[in-house]
Every structure is written in C-alpha cells, then in structure tokens.
C-alpha cells in the first residue's frame, strides 16, 4: 500500500495505491489518522489506484470518517474502480461515504 498526499487550504487529498488489507491496515490507520490530526475540514481519498480493499481496510476508512466528523470535518471518496465500488455497495458503505467520479468533483461539491 502506498500513499500520496496533496495539501490544499482546507482540504487534504490522499491517494491510495495498491491493496488495503489486514497486512497493512495498521499502517493505513496511522497514515490517515495522522492527516485527521492536521485539522483540515475535508479529506478526499483518491482511490483511482486502489486495487483491493478488505474488511480491515473498510474499518480503517470508517474510523477515519468518524474521527473527521468528530472534528467537524468530512471524508469523501473519489475515482473508485468498479471492483472497489462493488465492495462498497455490498458492504453498504456507498450509503456511508460521499463518492465522486473524480477528485475535482469531490473538492467542488458542497456539503
């Protein structure tokens, strides 16, 4: 699992690349929660290069979203590949997260 980041005024874009599963969920949790601590009000997770996500990965995303909400912030997802989107749909996470076709539309959307 690899991460990239881009800081904007009140937003953070985090690119997720590779597989998010039990072998790297702890690393992903540390990485994402570290960004929550920065105090940005919007975190966009760019999933264009995310190839696989397990239940451990879903748990990390849910925990990140809850921490952001506690800080009066929001997590948005962008660019989900079809297999990843299917996992989100089956798990019911499509109802939990705001999902956008690309990062630009995730940034432009109003809460």
N, C-alpha and C positions, 0 to 999 in steps of 0.2 A: 504494500500500500504506500502510495506516495501522495504528498500534499503540496499544493502550491497556494500562494496567498497574494491578494492584492488589497491594499487598504485604500478606502475612499473616505470622504468626510465623515459620514455617519454609518458607513457600511463596510463590511468585510466580505470579500469574495474568496471562498476556499475551494480550490479544485481538488476533487477526489479522483485518484487514479489507481487502477488495479482491482484487487479483491479486498473487501472489508468482511472479515470473518473472525472466528474465535482466536486465530493465531495473532491477529493484530488489533483486536477490538480495544484492548487496554491502551495501546499506543494512540489509536484514533480518539479515544476518550480524552486523553491528556492533551492532545493537539487541539481538539475542538473546544474543550472547556477552557483551555488557555486563551482562546480567542474571545470567549464569552467574558472573561475577566477584563478584557481591554475596554469594555464599556460601550462598544458600538451598539447601535439600536437595530441594526439589520445585518444578518449573516445570510449570504447566498451561497449555497453549496452547489457548485457546478459539477454535475455528475456525468458529463459527456464522456469521460474516460473511465468511469466506474464499471468494471466488468462483471462483478458479482457482489452480492450482499447477503449475509446470513442473518439469522435472528439476533446474533450477538451484535452485528452491525446496526440492525434496526434499533436495538436497545440503546446504542450509543447516540443515534440520531434523535431518538425520543428524549433521552436525558438532556441532550444539548438544547433541544427546543424548550423543554421545561425550565431549564436554567435561564435561557434567554427571556422567556415570558416572565419569570420571577424578577428579572432586571428591566422589565417593561420593553423588551426587545422582541424580535421575530426572526425565525429561521424560514427561508424559502429555498425550494429546490429547483434546479433548472437542468435542462438537457438530459433527462433520463432516457437511457436506451430502452428499447421495447422489453427485453427480458427483466430489467430492473423495474420498470414501470409495472409489469405484471406482478412481480413480488409485492410491490406497494399496494396494488389493487387487491390482491388475495389477502394480504395481512390487514387490510383496512386502513393502511397508512395514507392512502390517497385522500382520505377524509380528514386526516390529522394535519397534513402539511399542505401549504400552498405550493403547487407545482406549475412551473412555467416552461414554455418550449425552449427558451434560451435565457442567458444571463441578463441581457439588456432588458428584456420584458420583465424579468424578476425585479430588477432595480427600479424600473419605471412605475411599476404597479403601486397603487395607493392602498394603504392598509384598510 
